[in-house]
């Protein structure tokens, strides 16, 4: 089964096959979908560097993320303001003809973020600690632990349905 099909199949099954019914019920327009990834492999050669670039391997992974997400319609690509997250999001944003918008991890899932992203399909590029924390904040529970510092292939998907039900899953694409 293709990676894309694995990502979207649960949501297709949830919504059923009647797109006319979904449109009538405004499900498609009001569902908010978040895709969360951690930045790709960063350069660790200089321990004092607080804002390292991606390694060659990391740049390849960023390209693979663009391939994995190529058939997923995105309205926004959000990233923290670090080289490694921006470099991870760049191939994806470029393939979708979107600009990368900054988000502040300390604001979390606040009212401004909810309004900004409501009804949209959004990729959020973050870090080993901010990504699961953000997902947990949306879920309202501590479901996911911080990502191991060597894990760069986790894809968290969170959907908020019009009835406020929240669906989530995590896939590891390594």
C-alpha positions in Angstrom: 0.0 0.0 0.0 1.4 3.4 -0.9 2.5 5.8 1.8 -0.1 8.4 0.7 -2.9 5.8 0.8 -1.9 4.8 4.3 -2.0 8.5 5.4 -5.4 9.3 3.9 -7.3 6.0 3.9 -8.6 6.3 7.5 -10.0 9.7 6.7 -11.5 8.6 3.5 -13.2 5.7 5.3 -14.5 8.1 8.0 -16.0 10.5 5.5 -17.5 7.7 3.3 -17.7 7.7 -0.4 -20.5 10.2 -0.9 -18.8 13.5 -1.6 -22.1 15.1 -2.3 -23.3 14.2 1.2 -20.0 15.6 2.6 -20.4 18.8 0.7 -24.0 19.2 1.9 -22.9 18.7 5.5 -19.9 21.0 5.0 -17.5 18.4 6.3 -14.8 18.9 3.8 -14.8 22.7 4.2 -14.8 22.7 8.0 -12.4 19.9 8.7 -8.9 21.1 9.8 -6.0 18.8 9.1 -2.6 19.1 10.5 0.5 17.3 9.4 3.4 17.6 11.8 7.0 16.6 11.0 10.3 17.2 12.8 13.1 18.8 10.9 15.4 16.5 9.0 18.9 15.5 10.1 20.9 18.5 11.3 24.6 19.1 11.2 26.0 18.2 14.6 29.7 18.8 13.7 29.8 22.1 15.8 28.3 21.5 19.2 28.2 25.3 19.9 26.1 26.0 16.8 22.5 26.8 18.0 21.1 27.1 14.4 22.7 24.5 12.3 21.9 23.7 8.7 20.7 20.3 7.5 23.3 17.7 6.5 23.4 16.2 3.0 21.3 13.3 4.4 18.8 15.9 5.9 18.5 17.7 2.6 17.7 14.3 0.9 15.1 13.6 3.6 13.5 17.0 3.0 13.1 16.1 -0.6 11.6 12.7 0.3 9.1 14.6 2.5 8.1 16.6 -0.5 7.6 13.3 -2.4 5.6 11.7 0.4 3.3 14.8 0.7 3.0 15.5 -3.1 -0.6 14.3 -3.4 -1.7 15.9 -0.1 -3.3 19.3 -0.7 -1.9 21.8 1.6 -3.1 25.4 2.3 -0.2 26.4 4.5 3.3 25.4 5.5 4.4 26.6 8.9 7.9 26.4 10.4 9.8 27.6 13.3 12.4 30.2 12.4 15.4 27.9 12.4 17.5 27.0 9.4 16.9 23.3 9.8 13.1 23.6 9.9 13.0 26.1 7.1 15.2 23.9 5.0 13.0 20.9 5.7 9.9 22.7 4.7 11.3 24.4 1.6 11.0 21.5 -0.9 7.4 20.9 0.3 6.4 24.5 0.1 8.1 24.9 -3.2 6.2 21.9 -4.7 2.9 23.4 -3.5 3.8 26.9 -4.6 3.4 28.1 -1.0 5.5 30.3 1.1 6.7 29.2 4.5 5.0 31.0 7.3 6.6 31.3 10.8 4.8 30.1 13.9 5.9 30.5 17.5 6.1 27.3 19.5 5.5 29.2 22.8 2.0 30.3 21.6 0.9 26.7 20.9 -2.6 25.9 19.9 -3.9 29.3 21.0 -7.0 31.1 19.6 -4.9 33.0 17.0 -3.5 29.7 15.7 -6.9 28.1 15.6 -8.4 31.0 13.6 -5.4 31.1 11.3 -5.7 27.4 10.4 -9.4 26.6 10.8 -10.7 24.6 7.9 -7.3 24.3 6.3 -4.8 21.6 5.6 -1.6 22.6 7.3 2.0 21.2 7.5 3.8 22.2 10.7 7.6 21.7 10.7 9.0 21.6 14.2 11.4 19.9 16.6 11.8 16.7 18.6 10.1 18.3 21.6 7.7 20.9 20.1 6.1 18.6 17.6 4.6 16.0 20.0 3.9 18.7 22.6 1.8 20.6 19.9 0.0 17.4 18.9 -0.8 16.7 22.6 -2.1 20.2 23.1 -4.5 19.8 20.2 -5.6 16.4 21.6 -6.0 17.7 25.1 -3.9 14.8 26.5 -0.3 13.7 26.9 -0.5 10.9 24.3 2.9 11.4 22.6 6.3 11.6 24.1 9.1 13.7 22.8 10.7 12.3 19.6 14.1 10.7 20.0 16.8 13.0 18.8 17.8 10.4 16.1 14.2 10.1 14.8 13.5 12.3 11.7 10.8 10.3 10.0 7.7 10.7 12.2 4.6 12.1 10.6 1.8 13.0 12.9 -1.6 13.6 11.4 -4.4 15.3 13.4 -7.8 16.1 12.0 -10.4 18.2 13.8 -13.8 17.4 12.5 -16.7 19.9 12.4 -18.3 18.1 15.4 -15.0 18.8 17.3 -14.0 15.1 17.2 -10.3 14.7 16.9 -8.6 11.9 15.0 -4.9 11.3 15.2 -2.2 8.9 14.0 1.6 8.8 13.7 3.5 7.0 10.9 7.2 6.5 10.8 8.6 6.8 7.3 12.3 6.0 7.5 
